[in-house]
């Protein structure tokens, strides 16, 4: 049996946290023993983690300082596999990998790196990334970016899409909540960290074009760009937009929405787009790097249009909301390609063969 040490800062709401929680829960226990290393034992997904997953808390605040605790931990536990799910952790760890002869190191990138990583001190460490025995890219865009822009050996990179936990989603989307939706309007939902990367400023420009329509937008999420977005909403006098902050159950919102929108400037392989489909909701996505075109099956589970073209994007919203879309076909589009059963097998093959 192989011990796998998964490393994350915490289990707060986010794509990497969701994927690693699913991996820890679903890996075959006759072959693998997952252990989870967290800087802080906190976050939404702690409630969804199986009880047999051992959690090791480092009690550190900063990623750069975590290495001083991670290295002795690896020396002590001697796991067969280290799996890092956070780019900065992987960066700081990469030069040290040759010190551990009996441990295989895997990193899972979360975004198109050339778009996402701008700090020079982090970019410096990517010259050591070929030390990783395997690098998981979630999309072709991510894989090509690592190969072309960071000179990562092609045989080091493997593409594995993100898994969708239909058991969890089906359970949570059936819960009863007062969402505050006005059913005399068409209700659009967008979800994500309130950061420039997610493009909510572009989406607010789109909503300016829809002021006179019976269409409302609800944005779920929080983040450092919140004040700027609130100011933009006030400046544009957007009574058709509501910011809800973080919510414990986004799946109810996705299920009840008439349309889901992803406005990001770039992505890795957006879980929330998968989850919208798993809830049976049609999507309209910005034409950006990061696996969007691998998830969207045109006119089946969604469509793609440039959000920089705010008039064209708003026109597309009106057309889509006037149409009927089969929830069954939308769900099947996601389940047939990205169910956790399909994706976990791909990860297990990597873990067995590395």
VOFI-796852 format. One record per residue (C-alpha): residue number from 1; residue in three letters; y, z, x. Coordinates in Angstrom, 3 decimals. Example, Ala and Ser with C-alpha at 12.3 -4.5 7.8 and 13.67 -1.06 7.14 Angstrom:
REM residues 2
<atom k="1" r="ala" py="-4.500" pz="7.800" px="12.300"/>
<atom k="2" r="ser" py="-1.060" pz="7.140" px="13.670"/>
This chain:
REM residues 354
<atom k="1" r="unk" py="0.000" pz="0.000" px="0.000"/>
<atom k="2" r="unk" py="3.428" pz="-0.973" px="1.348"/>
<atom k="3" r="unk" py="6.352" pz="1.433" px="1.125"/>
<atom k="4" r="unk" py="9.600" pz="-0.357" px="0.271"/>
<atom k="5" r="unk" py="12.891" pz="1.422" px="0.876"/>
<atom k="6" r="unk" py="15.572" pz="-0.018" px="-1.414"/>
<atom k="7" r="unk" py="19.149" pz="0.823" px="-0.329"/>
<atom k="8" r="unk" py="22.241" pz="0.891" px="-2.579"/>
<atom k="9" r="unk" py="25.465" pz="2.932" px="-2.783"/>
<atom k="10" r="unk" py="24.662" pz="4.120" px="-6.334"/>
<atom k="11" r="unk" py="23.268" pz="2.933" px="-9.661"/>
<atom k="12" r="unk" py="26.518" pz="2.228" px="-11.465"/>
<atom k="13" r="unk" py="26.716" pz="-0.779" px="-13.779"/>
<atom k="14" r="unk" py="26.469" pz="-4.006" px="-11.807"/>
<atom k="15" r="unk" py="24.182" pz="-6.933" px="-11.091"/>
<atom k="16" r="unk" py="22.641" pz="-5.630" px="-7.849"/>
<atom k="17" r="unk" py="22.016" pz="-2.214" px="-9.383"/>
<atom k="18" r="unk" py="20.357" pz="-3.763" px="-12.423"/>
<atom k="19" r="unk" py="18.075" pz="-6.029" px="-10.380"/>
<atom k="20" r="unk" py="16.951" pz="-3.278" px="-8.002"/>
<atom k="21" r="unk" py="16.322" pz="-0.893" px="-10.896"/>
<atom k="22" r="unk" py="14.089" pz="-3.557" px="-12.460"/>
<atom k="23" r="unk" py="12.264" pz="-4.122" px="-9.160"/>
<atom k="24" r="unk" py="11.668" pz="-0.397" px="-8.647"/>
<atom k="25" r="unk" py="10.349" pz="-0.048" px="-12.189"/>
<atom k="26" r="unk" py="8.129" pz="-3.110" px="-12.348"/>
<atom k="27" r="unk" py="6.496" pz="-3.557" px="-8.923"/>
<atom k="28" r="unk" py="2.700" pz="-3.279" px="-8.918"/>
<atom k="29" r="unk" py="1.978" pz="0.352" px="-7.982"/>
<atom k="30" r="unk" py="-1.434" pz="-0.551" px="-6.559"/>
<atom k="31" r="unk" py="0.325" pz="-2.636" px="-3.889"/>
<atom k="32" r="unk" py="3.799" pz="-1.158" px="-3.440"/>
<atom k="33" r="unk" py="5.464" pz="2.261" px="-3.306"/>
<atom k="34" r="unk" py="9.185" pz="1.839" px="-4.075"/>
<atom k="35" r="unk" py="11.645" pz="4.482" px="-2.861"/>
<atom k="36" r="unk" py="15.359" pz="4.293" px="-3.623"/>
<atom k="37" r="unk" py="18.009" pz="5.352" px="-1.096"/>
<atom k="38" r="unk" py="21.429" pz="6.038" px="-2.671"/>
<atom k="39" r="unk" py="24.650" pz="7.161" px="-1.034"/>
<atom k="40" r="unk" py="25.293" pz="9.135" px="-4.221"/>
<atom k="41" r="unk" py="22.700" pz="9.929" px="-6.888"/>
<atom k="42" r="unk" py="24.808" pz="8.734" px="-9.784"/>
<atom k="43" r="unk" py="25.265" pz="5.816" px="-12.137"/>
<atom k="44" r="unk" py="24.307" pz="4.310" px="-15.471"/>
<atom k="45" r="unk" py="20.923" pz="2.984" px="-14.367"/>
<atom k="46" r="unk" py="19.565" pz="6.384" px="-13.318"/>
<atom k="47" r="unk" py="18.682" pz="6.788" px="-17.007"/>
<atom k="48" r="unk" py="16.567" pz="3.617" px="-16.877"/>
<atom k="49" r="unk" py="14.707" pz="4.362" px="-13.632"/>
<atom k="50" r="unk" py="11.028" pz="5.308" px="-13.918"/>
<atom k="51" r="unk" py="10.232" pz="8.907" px="-13.011"/>
<atom k="52" r="unk" py="7.769" pz="7.984" px="-10.248"/>
<atom k="53" r="unk" py="10.499" pz="6.300" px="-8.163"/>
<atom k="54" r="unk" py="11.533" pz="8.759" px="-5.443"/>
<atom k="55" r="unk" py="15.308" pz="8.920" px="-4.924"/>
<atom k="56" r="unk" py="16.689" pz="9.853" px="-1.505"/>
<atom k="57" r="unk" py="20.374" pz="10.812" px="-1.623"/>
<atom k="58" r="unk" py="22.367" pz="10.388" px="1.591"/>
<atom k="59" r="unk" py="25.528" pz="12.146" px="0.395"/>
<atom k="60" r="unk" py="27.950" pz="9.772" px="2.087"/>
<atom k="61" r="unk" py="31.176" pz="8.287" px="0.772"/>
<atom k="62" r="unk" py="31.721" pz="5.252" px="2.989"/>
<atom k="63" r="unk" py="29.304" pz="2.396" px="3.671"/>
<atom k="64" r="unk" py="30.139" pz="2.252" px="7.384"/>
<atom k="65" r="unk" py="29.178" pz="5.919" px="7.796"/>
<atom k="66" r="unk" py="25.902" pz="5.488" px="5.931"/>
<atom k="67" r="unk" py="24.282" pz="3.791" px="8.945"/>
<atom k="68" r="unk" py="24.249" pz="7.130" px="10.792"/>
<atom k="69" r="unk" py="21.941" pz="8.478" px="8.087"/>
<atom k="70" r="unk" py="20.005" pz="5.305" px="7.291"/>
<atom k="71" r="unk" py="18.793" pz="4.741" px="10.866"/>
<atom k="72" r="unk" py="17.227" pz="8.242" px="11.290"/>
<atom k="73" r="unk" py="15.704" pz="7.907" px="7.808"/>
<atom k="74" r="unk" py="13.976" pz="4.642" px="8.766"/>
<atom k="75" r="unk" py="12.743" pz="6.251" px="11.988"/>
<atom k="76" r="unk" py="11.346" pz="9.189" px="10.025"/>
<atom k="77" r="unk" py="9.704" pz="7.341" px="7.111"/>
<atom k="78" r="unk" py="8.568" pz="4.205" px="8.988"/>
<atom k="79" r="unk" py="8.493" pz="2.075" px="5.796"/>
<atom k="80" r="unk" py="6.866" pz="-1.332" px="5.887"/>
<atom k="81" r="unk" py="9.895" pz="-2.950" px="4.219"/>
<atom k="82" r="unk" py="13.628" pz="-2.228" px="4.023"/>
<atom k="83" r="unk" py="15.386" pz="-3.991" px="1.137"/>
<atom k="84" r="unk" py="19.190" pz="-3.886" px="1.139"/>
<atom k="85" r="unk" py="20.944" pz="-4.936" px="-2.036"/>
<atom k="86" r="unk" py="24.560" pz="-4.662" px="-0.942"/>
<atom k="87" r="unk" py="26.318" pz="-7.051" px="1.430"/>
<atom k="88" r="unk" py="28.248" pz="-4.518" px="3.507"/>
<atom k="89" r="unk" py="25.158" pz="-2.353" px="4.071"/>
<atom k="90" r="unk" py="23.262" pz="-5.427" px="5.220"/>
<atom k="91" r="unk" py="26.118" pz="-6.424" px="7.509"/>
<atom k="92" r="unk" py="26.326" pz="-3.086" px="9.321"/>
<atom k="93" r="unk" py="22.523" pz="-2.829" px="9.555"/>
<atom k="94" r="unk" py="21.871" pz="-6.369" px="10.819"/>
<atom k="95" r="unk" py="22.501" pz="-5.795" px="14.579"/>
<atom k="96" r="unk" py="20.119" pz="-2.799" px="14.578"/>
<atom k="97" r="unk" py="17.107" pz="-4.560" px="13.062"/>
<atom k="98" r="unk" py="15.452" pz="-5.388" px="16.444"/>
<atom k="99" r="unk" py="15.158" pz="-1.627" px="17.090"/>
<atom k="100" r="unk" py="12.479" pz="-1.338" px="14.409"/>
<atom k="101" r="unk" py="9.438" pz="-3.328" px="15.482"/>
<atom k="102" r="unk" py="7.104" pz="-2.302" px="12.652"/>
<atom k="103" r="unk" py="9.486" pz="-2.675" px="9.720"/>
<atom k="104" r="unk" py="10.390" pz="-5.922" px="7.940"/>
<atom k="105" r="unk" py="13.981" pz="-6.237" px="6.733"/>
<atom k="106" r="unk" py="15.027" pz="-8.112" px="3.584"/>
<atom k="107" r="unk" py="18.539" pz="-8.492" px="2.245"/>
<atom k="108" r="unk" py="19.588" pz="-9.763" px="-1.166"/>
<atom k="109" r="unk" py="23.018" pz="-11.351" px="-1.202"/>
<atom k="110" r="unk" py="25.095" pz="-10.823" px="-4.333"/>
<atom k="111" r="unk" py="27.666" pz="-13.642" px="-4.150"/>
<atom k="112" r="unk" py="28.554" pz="-16.913" px="-2.473"/>
<atom k="113" r="unk" py="29.456" pz="-15.241" px="0.823"/>
<atom k="114" r="unk" py="32.170" pz="-17.626" px="2.038"/>
<atom k="115" r="unk" py="34.026" pz="-17.058" px="-1.251"/>
<atom k="116" r="unk" py="33.433" pz="-13.317" px="-1.469"/>
<atom k="117" r="unk" py="33.620" pz="-11.859" px="2.051"/>
<atom k="118" r="unk" py="37.118" pz="-12.076" px="3.516"/>
<atom k="119" r="unk" py="37.365" pz="-9.042" px="5.810"/>
<atom k="120" r="unk" py="37.006" pz="-10.106" px="9.453"/>
<atom k="121" r="unk" py="35.141" pz="-6.939" px="10.442"/>
<atom k="122" r="unk" py="32.439" pz="-7.736" px="7.867"/>
<atom k="123" r="unk" py="32.281" pz="-11.451" px="8.648"/>
<atom k="124" r="unk" py="31.661" pz="-10.530" px="12.297"/>
<atom k="125" r="unk" py="28.263" pz="-9.077" px="11.421"/>
<atom k="126" r="unk" py="27.021" pz="-12.279" px="9.799"/>
<atom k="127" r="unk" py="26.347" pz="-13.619" px="13.291"/>
<atom k="128" r="unk" py="23.444" pz="-11.111" px="13.329"/>
<atom k="129" r="unk" py="22.033" pz="-12.166" px="9.944"/>
<atom k="130" r="unk" py="19.194" pz="-14.157" px="11.481"/>
<atom k="131" r="unk" py="17.761" pz="-10.756" px="12.447"/>
<atom k="132" r="unk" py="16.721" pz="-10.321" px="8.820"/>
<atom k="133" r="unk" py="13.154" pz="-11.428" px="8.253"/>
<atom k="134" r="unk" py="14.056" pz="-12.711" px="4.774"/>
<atom k="135" r="unk" py="17.305" pz="-13.309" px="2.932"/>
<atom k="136" r="unk" py="17.190" pz="-13.591" px="-0.858"/>
<atom k="137" r="unk" py="19.688" pz="-16.039" px="-2.354"/>
<atom k="138" r="unk" py="19.937" pz="-16.053" px="-6.122"/>
<atom k="139" r="unk" py="21.116" pz="-19.630" px="-6.496"/>
<atom k="140" r="unk" py="21.200" pz="-22.975" px="-4.687"/>
<atom k="141" r="unk" py="24.956" pz="-22.491" px="-4.163"/>
<atom k="142" r="unk" py="24.334" pz="-19.217" px="-2.342"/>
<atom k="143" r="unk" py="21.476" pz="-20.662" px="-0.286"/>
<atom k="144" r="unk" py="23.477" pz="-23.706" px="0.799"/>
<atom k="145" r="unk" py="26.491" pz="-21.553" px="1.643"/>
<atom k="146" r="unk" py="24.448" pz="-19.302" px="3.962"/>
<atom k="147" r="unk" py="22.891" pz="-22.292" px="5.701"/>
<atom k="148" r="unk" py="26.022" pz="-24.422" px="6.108"/>
<atom k="149" r="unk" py="28.737" pz="-21.836" px="6.681"/>
<atom k="150" r="unk" py="26.859" pz="-19.032" px="8.442"/>
<atom k="151" r="unk" py="24.182" pz="-20.971" px="10.337"/>
<atom k="152" r="unk" py="21.359" pz="-18.915" px="8.833"/>
<atom k="153" r="unk" py="17.955" pz="-20.454" px="9.554"/>
<atom k="154" r="unk" py="16.628" pz="-22.233" px="6.465"/>
<atom k="155" r="unk" py="13.228" pz="-20.610" px="6.872"/>
<atom k="156" r="unk" py="14.935" pz="-17.206" px="6.584"/>
<atom k="157" r="unk" py="16.390" pz="-17.962" px="3.135"/>
<atom k="158" r="unk" py="14.416" pz="-17.988" px="-0.092"/>
<atom k="159" r="unk" py="15.868" pz="-18.527" px="-3.554"/>
<atom k="160" r="unk" py="14.827" pz="-16.078" px="-6.259"/>
<atom k="161" r="unk" py="16.793" pz="-15.929" px="-9.499"/>
<atom k="162" r="unk" py="17.622" pz="-12.654" px="-11.207"/>
<atom k="163" r="unk" py="15.100" pz="-11.104" px="-13.610"/>
<atom k="164" r="unk" py="15.896" pz="-10.376" px="-17.251"/>
<atom k="165" r="unk" py="14.377" pz="-7.206" px="-18.734"/>
<atom k="166" r="unk" py="13.764" pz="-8.312" px="-22.321"/>
<atom k="167" r="unk" py="12.060" pz="-5.013" px="-23.201"/>
<atom k="168" r="unk" py="15.219" pz="-3.063" px="-22.362"/>
<atom k="169" r="unk" py="17.596" pz="-5.602" px="-23.906"/>
<atom k="170" r="unk" py="15.635" pz="-5.867" px="-27.158"/>
<atom k="171" r="unk" py="15.639" pz="-2.094" px="-27.464"/>
<atom k="172" r="unk" py="19.337" pz="-1.651" px="-26.691"/>
<atom k="173" r="unk" py="20.695" pz="-4.588" px="-28.706"/>
<atom k="174" r="unk" py="19.108" pz="-3.087" px="-31.832"/>
<atom k="175" r="unk" py="21.084" pz="0.156" px="-31.586"/>
<atom k="176" r="unk" py="23.796" pz="0.791" px="-34.147"/>
<atom k="177" r="unk" py="27.440" pz="0.897" px="-33.035"/>
<atom k="178" r="unk" py="30.834" pz="0.391" px="-34.627"/>
<atom k="179" r="unk" py="32.149" pz="-2.377" px="-32.385"/>
<atom k="180" r="unk" py="35.494" pz="-2.712" px="-34.128"/>
<atom k="181" r="unk" py="34.921" pz="-6.433" px="-34.728"/>
<atom k="182" r="unk" py="36.973" pz="-7.964" px="-37.516"/>
<atom k="183" r="unk" py="34.401" pz="-10.152" px="-39.263"/>
<atom k="184" r="unk" py="37.099" pz="-12.286" px="-40.852"/>
<atom k="185" r="unk" py="37.663" pz="-13.599" px="-37.300"/>
<atom k="186" r="unk" py="35.391" pz="-15.307" px="-34.816"/>
<atom k="187" r="unk" py="34.678" pz="-12.751" px="-32.100"/>
<atom k="188" r="unk" py="34.416" pz="-13.740" px="-28.427"/>
<atom k="189" r="unk" py="33.154" pz="-11.344" px="-25.749"/>
<atom k="190" r="unk" py="33.680" pz="-11.378" px="-21.982"/>
<atom k="191" r="unk" py="32.238" pz="-8.775" px="-19.602"/>
<atom k="192" r="unk" py="32.885" pz="-7.900" px="-15.974"/>
<atom k="193" r="unk" py="34.739" pz="-5.920" px="-13.367"/>
<atom k="194" r="unk" py="38.485" pz="-6.301" px="-13.816"/>
<atom k="195" r="unk" py="39.020" pz="-8.062" px="-10.504"/>
<atom k="196" r="unk" py="40.598" pz="-11.433" px="-9.633"/>
<atom k="197" r="unk" py="37.110" pz="-12.831" px="-8.960"/>
<atom k="198" r="unk" py="36.201" pz="-12.582" px="-12.646"/>
<atom k="199" r="unk" py="39.095" pz="-14.809" px="-13.716"/>
<atom k="200" r="unk" py="40.214" pz="-12.796" px="-16.735"/>
<atom k="201" r="unk" py="43.801" pz="-13.793" px="-15.955"/>
<atom k="202" r="unk" py="42.719" pz="-17.401" px="-16.547"/>
<atom k="203" r="unk" py="41.005" pz="-16.377" px="-19.780"/>
<atom k="204" r="unk" py="44.174" pz="-14.704" px="-21.034"/>
<atom k="205" r="unk" py="45.990" pz="-18.004" px="-20.473"/>
<atom k="206" r="unk" py="43.325" pz="-19.649" px="-22.646"/>
<atom k="207" r="unk" py="43.824" pz="-17.039" px="-25.375"/>
<atom k="208" r="unk" py="47.541" pz="-17.881" px="-25.393"/>
<atom k="209" r="unk" py="46.486" pz="-21.318" px="-26.664"/>
<atom k="210" r="unk" py="44.513" pz="-19.675" px="-29.490"/>
<atom k="211" r="unk" py="47.192" pz="-17.326" px="-30.854"/>
<atom k="212" r="unk" py="47.336" pz="-19.129" px="-34.187"/>
<atom k="213" r="unk" py="43.543" pz="-19.273" px="-34.644"/>
<atom k="214" r="unk" py="41.330" pz="-16.698" px="-36.351"/>
<atom k="215" r="unk" py="39.697" pz="-15.904" px="-33.008"/>
<atom k="216" r="unk" py="39.668" pz="-12.575" px="-31.171"/>
<atom k="217" r="unk" py="38.557" pz="-11.728" px="-27.629"/>
<atom k="218" r="unk" py="37.036" pz="-8.404" px="-26.543"/>
<atom k="219" r="unk" py="36.800" pz="-7.764" px="-22.785"/>
<atom k="220" r="unk" py="34.374" pz="-5.101" px="-21.559"/>
<atom k="221" r="unk" py="34.784" pz="-3.611" px="-18.097"/>
<atom k="222" r="unk" py="37.133" pz="-1.735" px="-15.807"/>
<atom k="223" r="unk" py="38.544" pz="-2.266" px="-12.340"/>
<atom k="224" r="unk" py="41.454" pz="-2.345" px="-9.918"/>
<atom k="225" r="unk" py="43.108" pz="-5.397" px="-11.549"/>
<atom k="226" r="unk" py="43.433" pz="-3.620" px="-14.923"/>
<atom k="227" r="unk" py="47.180" pz="-2.951" px="-14.808"/>
<atom k="228" r="unk" py="47.988" pz="-6.557" px="-13.909"/>
<atom k="229" r="unk" py="45.853" pz="-7.831" px="-16.783"/>
<atom k="230" r="unk" py="47.433" pz="-5.385" px="-19.257"/>
<atom k="231" r="unk" py="50.878" pz="-6.543" px="-18.144"/>
<atom k="232" r="unk" py="49.852" pz="-10.180" px="-18.559"/>
<atom k="233" r="unk" py="48.556" pz="-9.442" px="-22.060"/>
<atom k="234" r="unk" py="51.864" pz="-7.812" px="-23.004"/>
<atom k="235" r="unk" py="53.907" pz="-10.604" px="-21.434"/>
<atom k="236" r="unk" py="51.962" pz="-13.254" px="-23.365"/>
<atom k="237" r="unk" py="52.017" pz="-11.105" px="-26.556"/>
<atom k="238" r="unk" py="48.284" pz="-11.467" px="-27.040"/>
<atom k="239" r="unk" py="47.423" pz="-9.499" px="-30.169"/>
<atom k="240" r="unk" py="44.139" pz="-11.423" px="-30.204"/>
<atom k="241" r="unk" py="42.815" pz="-9.662" px="-27.051"/>
<atom k="242" r="unk" py="41.294" pz="-6.162" px="-26.774"/>
<atom k="243" r="unk" py="40.257" pz="-4.372" px="-23.578"/>
<atom k="244" r="unk" py="37.421" pz="-1.916" px="-24.275"/>
<atom k="245" r="unk" py="36.744" pz="-0.610" px="-20.764"/>
<atom k="246" r="unk" py="33.200" pz="0.275" px="-19.756"/>
<atom k="247" r="unk" py="30.767" pz="0.765" px="-22.629"/>
<atom k="248" r="unk" py="27.287" pz="2.332" px="-22.464"/>
<atom k="249" r="unk" py="25.631" pz="-0.528" px="-24.346"/>
<atom k="250" r="unk" py="27.110" pz="-4.014" px="-23.816"/>
<atom k="251" r="unk" py="24.080" pz="-5.694" px="-25.398"/>
<atom k="252" r="unk" py="25.184" pz="-4.789" px="-28.928"/>
<atom k="253" r="unk" py="28.469" pz="-6.572" px="-28.268"/>
<atom k="254" r="unk" py="26.643" pz="-9.592" px="-26.871"/>
<atom k="255" r="unk" py="24.314" pz="-9.770" px="-29.864"/>
<atom k="256" r="unk" py="27.152" pz="-9.585" px="-32.402"/>
<atom k="257" r="unk" py="29.493" pz="-11.980" px="-30.572"/>
<atom k="258" r="unk" py="30.049" pz="-15.491" px="-31.887"/>
<atom k="259" r="unk" py="30.513" pz="-16.706" px="-28.298"/>
<atom k="260" r="unk" py="30.231" pz="-15.268" px="-24.794"/>
<atom k="261" r="unk" py="32.617" pz="-16.463" px="-22.084"/>
<atom k="262" r="unk" py="32.270" pz="-16.247" px="-18.319"/>
<atom k="263" r="unk" py="35.595" pz="-17.010" px="-16.660"/>
<atom k="264" r="unk" py="34.715" pz="-16.193" px="-13.021"/>
<atom k="265" r="unk" py="36.222" pz="-18.030" px="-10.058"/>
<atom k="266" r="unk" py="32.830" pz="-17.687" px="-8.322"/>
<atom k="267" r="unk" py="29.564" pz="-15.857" px="-8.900"/>
<atom k="268" r="unk" py="26.222" pz="-15.176" px="-7.251"/>
<atom k="269" r="unk" py="23.871" pz="-15.590" px="-10.192"/>
<atom k="270" r="unk" py="25.536" pz="-13.810" px="-13.120"/>
<atom k="271" r="unk" py="23.251" pz="-11.363" px="-14.890"/>
<atom k="272" r="unk" py="25.614" pz="-11.102" px="-17.822"/>
<atom k="273" r="unk" py="25.223" pz="-14.832" px="-18.538"/>
<atom k="274" r="unk" py="21.456" pz="-14.347" px="-18.606"/>
<atom k="275" r="unk" py="21.836" pz="-11.302" px="-20.851"/>
<atom k="276" r="unk" py="24.080" pz="-13.117" px="-23.317"/>
<atom k="277" r="unk" py="21.313" pz="-15.695" px="-23.685"/>
<atom k="278" r="unk" py="18.704" pz="-12.958" px="-24.003"/>
<atom k="279" r="unk" py="20.735" pz="-11.615" px="-26.928"/>
<atom k="280" r="unk" py="20.713" pz="-15.071" px="-28.544"/>
<atom k="281" r="unk" py="24.413" pz="-15.736" px="-27.984"/>
<atom k="282" r="unk" py="25.793" pz="-19.113" px="-26.957"/>
<atom k="283" r="unk" py="27.953" pz="-19.193" px="-23.808"/>
<atom k="284" r="unk" py="30.893" pz="-21.131" px="-22.442"/>
<atom k="285" r="unk" py="31.223" pz="-20.820" px="-18.655"/>
<atom k="286" r="unk" py="33.823" pz="-21.826" px="-16.117"/>
<atom k="287" r="unk" py="32.684" pz="-24.554" px="-13.763"/>
<atom k="288" r="unk" py="32.490" pz="-22.371" px="-10.649"/>
<atom k="289" r="unk" py="30.095" pz="-21.870" px="-7.699"/>
<atom k="290" r="unk" py="27.213" pz="-19.452" px="-8.077"/>
<atom k="291" r="unk" py="24.311" pz="-20.671" px="-10.145"/>
<atom k="292" r="unk" py="26.110" pz="-21.315" px="-13.443"/>
<atom k="293" r="unk" py="24.599" pz="-24.804" px="-13.674"/>
<atom k="294" r="unk" py="21.120" pz="-23.361" px="-13.058"/>
<atom k="295" r="unk" py="21.431" pz="-21.010" px="-16.042"/>
<atom k="296" r="unk" py="23.244" pz="-23.190" px="-18.565"/>
<atom k="297" r="unk" py="21.111" pz="-25.798" px="-20.296"/>
<atom k="298" r="unk" py="23.763" pz="-28.006" px="-21.833"/>
<atom k="299" r="unk" py="24.078" pz="-27.728" px="-25.622"/>
<atom k="300" r="unk" py="21.020" pz="-25.417" px="-25.732"/>
<atom k="301" r="unk" py="22.201" pz="-22.028" px="-24.471"/>
<atom k="302" r="unk" py="25.750" pz="-22.965" px="-23.524"/>
<atom k="303" r="unk" py="28.255" pz="-25.339" px="-21.977"/>
<atom k="304" r="unk" py="30.413" pz="-25.570" px="-18.837"/>
<atom k="305" r="unk" py="34.106" pz="-26.465" px="-18.667"/>
<atom k="306" r="unk" py="36.884" pz="-25.794" px="-16.153"/>
<atom k="307" r="unk" py="38.932" pz="-22.792" px="-17.274"/>
<atom k="308" r="unk" py="41.843" pz="-23.953" px="-15.105"/>
<atom k="309" r="unk" py="42.298" pz="-26.510" px="-17.910"/>
<atom k="310" r="unk" py="43.385" pz="-23.868" px="-20.414"/>
<atom k="311" r="unk" py="44.109" pz="-26.367" px="-23.205"/>
<atom k="312" r="unk" py="40.765" pz="-28.117" px="-22.735"/>
<atom k="313" r="unk" py="38.911" pz="-24.805" px="-22.519"/>
<atom k="314" r="unk" py="40.564" pz="-23.489" px="-25.693"/>
<atom k="315" r="unk" py="39.731" pz="-26.746" px="-27.485"/>
<atom k="316" r="unk" py="36.113" pz="-26.362" px="-26.363"/>
<atom k="317" r="unk" py="36.054" pz="-22.817" px="-27.790"/>
<atom k="318" r="unk" py="37.208" pz="-24.074" px="-31.188"/>
<atom k="319" r="unk" py="34.592" pz="-26.835" px="-31.236"/>
<atom k="320" r="unk" py="31.759" pz="-24.449" px="-30.280"/>
<atom k="321" r="unk" py="32.789" pz="-21.829" px="-32.850"/>
<atom k="322" r="unk" py="32.708" pz="-24.477" px="-35.590"/>
<atom k="323" r="unk" py="29.088" pz="-25.354" px="-34.723"/>
<atom k="324" r="unk" py="25.743" pz="-23.708" px="-35.444"/>
<atom k="325" r="unk" py="23.528" pz="-22.673" px="-32.530"/>
<atom k="326" r="unk" py="19.911" pz="-21.529" px="-32.701"/>
<atom k="327" r="unk" py="19.500" pz="-17.977" px="-31.396"/>
<atom k="328" r="unk" py="15.779" pz="-18.621" px="-31.024"/>
<atom k="329" r="unk" py="16.357" pz="-21.635" px="-28.748"/>
<atom k="330" r="unk" py="18.952" pz="-19.730" px="-26.727"/>
<atom k="331" r="unk" py="16.595" pz="-16.783" px="-26.166"/>
<atom k="332" r="unk" py="13.694" pz="-19.065" px="-25.271"/>
<atom k="333" r="unk" py="15.869" pz="-20.932" px="-22.767"/>
<atom k="334" r="unk" py="16.333" pz="-17.681" px="-20.820"/>
<atom k="335" r="unk" py="12.937" pz="-16.089" px="-21.389"/>
<atom k="336" r="unk" py="10.963" pz="-19.142" px="-20.292"/>
<atom k="337" r="unk" py="12.739" pz="-19.252" px="-16.911"/>
<atom k="338" r="unk" py="14.046" pz="-15.793" px="-16.034"/>
<atom k="339" r="unk" py="11.891" pz="-13.113" px="-17.670"/>
<atom k="340" r="unk" py="11.161" pz="-10.162" px="-15.395"/>
<atom k="341" r="unk" py="7.455" pz="-11.027" px="-15.388"/>
<atom k="342" r="unk" py="8.183" pz="-14.420" px="-13.784"/>
<atom k="343" r="unk" py="10.725" pz="-13.153" px="-11.242"/>
<atom k="344" r="unk" py="8.859" pz="-9.966" px="-10.223"/>
<atom k="345" r="unk" py="5.853" pz="-12.072" px="-9.228"/>
<atom k="346" r="unk" py="8.078" pz="-14.092" px="-6.910"/>
<atom k="347" r="unk" py="9.356" pz="-10.905" px="-5.261"/>
<atom k="348" r="unk" py="5.844" pz="-9.500" px="-4.948"/>
<atom k="349" r="unk" py="4.731" pz="-12.667" px="-3.161"/>
<atom k="350" r="unk" py="7.548" pz="-12.176" px="-0.634"/>
<atom k="351" r="unk" py="6.681" pz="-8.499" px="-0.143"/>
<atom k="352" r="unk" py="2.978" pz="-9.272" px="0.326"/>
<atom k="353" r="unk" py="3.456" pz="-12.092" px="2.808"/>
<atom k="354" r="unk" py="6.327" pz="-10.862" px="4.934"/>
